[in-house]
Amino acid sequence: MNNRLKQARKYLNLSQEFVARQMNLSRPTISAIESGQRKVSAEELDRFSKLYGVSTEELMHGKVSDTVEAEMFARAFSELSDKDKKEIMNLIDFKRRYKEHIDE
């Protein structure tokens, strides 16, 4: 589970310091959890799940649904400025059109 917590944090581009503040824990505690030196309580697991936007089942057992990446993207996307959202949407459109051109 420690690796899944670390991967979820990194996927969202969150620092250990940010996660520690959100979880009301110290940064060394987050480091200890991610390195497997400290266990996670059920309450902490629930809070990690909400913070990272993934199920506790996924964090515990690695069960990944088809929509997990989309959910994580949507959560991160919703926190961006309108300018950044537009830039990302333009990039997505460019990549889609480029792929269509390459596939022809």
C-alpha positions as CSV (number, residue, x, y, z in Angstrom):
1,M,0.0,0.0,0.0
2,N,2.9,2.4,0.7
3,N,3.9,2.4,-2.9
4,R,0.4,3.0,-4.1
5,L,0.1,6.0,-1.8
6,K,3.4,7.4,-3.1
7,Q,2.4,6.8,-6.7
8,A,-1.0,8.5,-6.2
9,R,0.7,11.5,-4.6
10,K,3.3,11.8,-7.4
11,Y,0.7,11.2,-10.1
12,L,-1.2,14.3,-8.8
13,N,2.1,16.2,-8.5
14,L,1.6,16.8,-4.8
15,S,4.5,17.3,-2.4
16,Q,4.8,15.4,0.8
17,E,4.6,18.7,2.6
18,F,1.3,19.5,0.9
19,V,-0.1,16.1,1.7
20,A,1.1,16.4,5.3
21,R,-0.7,19.7,5.8
22,Q,-3.9,18.3,4.2
23,M,-3.8,15.2,6.4
24,N,-2.8,17.1,9.5
25,L,0.4,15.0,9.8
26,S,4.1,15.8,9.6
27,R,6.1,15.5,6.4
28,P,8.4,12.9,8.1
29,T,5.2,10.9,8.9
30,I,4.2,10.9,5.2
31,S,7.7,9.8,4.3
32,A,7.5,7.0,6.8
33,I,4.2,5.9,5.5
34,E,5.4,5.9,1.9
35,S,8.5,4.0,2.7
36,G,6.6,1.3,4.6
37,Q,8.1,2.3,8.0
38,R,4.7,3.3,9.4
39,K,1.3,1.7,9.1
40,V,-1.8,3.7,8.1
41,S,-4.9,3.8,10.3
42,A,-8.3,3.2,8.8
43,E,-9.2,6.9,9.3
44,E,-5.9,8.0,7.6
45,L,-6.6,5.6,4.7
46,D,-10.0,7.2,4.2
47,R,-8.5,10.7,4.2
48,F,-5.8,9.6,1.7
49,S,-8.6,8.2,-0.5
50,K,-10.5,11.4,-0.5
51,L,-7.4,13.6,-1.0
52,Y,-6.2,11.5,-3.9
53,G,-9.6,10.8,-5.4
54,V,-9.2,7.0,-5.4
55,S,-11.0,4.3,-3.5
56,T,-9.7,2.8,-0.3
57,E,-9.9,-0.6,-2.1
58,E,-7.5,0.6,-4.8
59,L,-5.1,2.0,-2.2
60,M,-5.2,-1.2,-0.2
61,H,-5.2,-3.8,-2.9
62,G,-4.3,-2.0,-6.1
63,K,-7.6,-2.7,-7.8
64,V,-7.8,-0.2,-10.5
65,S,-11.0,0.6,-12.3
66,D,-11.0,1.8,-15.9
67,T,-12.0,5.3,-14.8
68,V,-9.4,5.9,-12.1
69,E,-7.0,7.9,-14.3
70,A,-9.9,9.9,-15.7
71,E,-11.2,10.6,-12.2
72,M,-7.7,11.7,-11.1
73,F,-7.3,13.9,-14.2
74,A,-10.8,15.4,-13.7
75,R,-9.9,16.2,-10.1
76,A,-6.6,17.8,-10.9
77,F,-8.1,19.6,-14.0
78,S,-10.9,21.2,-11.9
79,E,-8.3,22.9,-9.7
80,L,-6.6,24.7,-12.6
81,S,-7.1,28.3,-13.7
82,D,-9.4,28.9,-16.7
83,K,-6.2,29.8,-18.8
84,D,-4.5,26.5,-17.8
85,K,-7.7,24.5,-18.6
86,K,-7.9,26.1,-22.1
87,E,-4.2,25.3,-22.7
88,I,-4.7,21.7,-21.8
89,M,-7.8,21.4,-23.9
90,N,-5.9,22.9,-26.9
91,L,-3.1,20.3,-26.3
92,I,-5.6,17.5,-26.2
93,D,-7.2,18.7,-29.4
94,F,-3.8,19.0,-31.0
95,K,-2.8,15.5,-30.0
96,R,-6.1,14.0,-31.2
97,R,-5.8,15.7,-34.6
98,Y,-2.1,14.7,-34.9
99,K,-2.9,11.1,-34.2
100,E,-5.7,11.1,-36.8
101,H,-3.3,12.6,-39.3
102,I,-0.6,9.9,-38.5
103,D,-3.1,7.1,-38.7
104,E,-4.3,8.1,-42.2
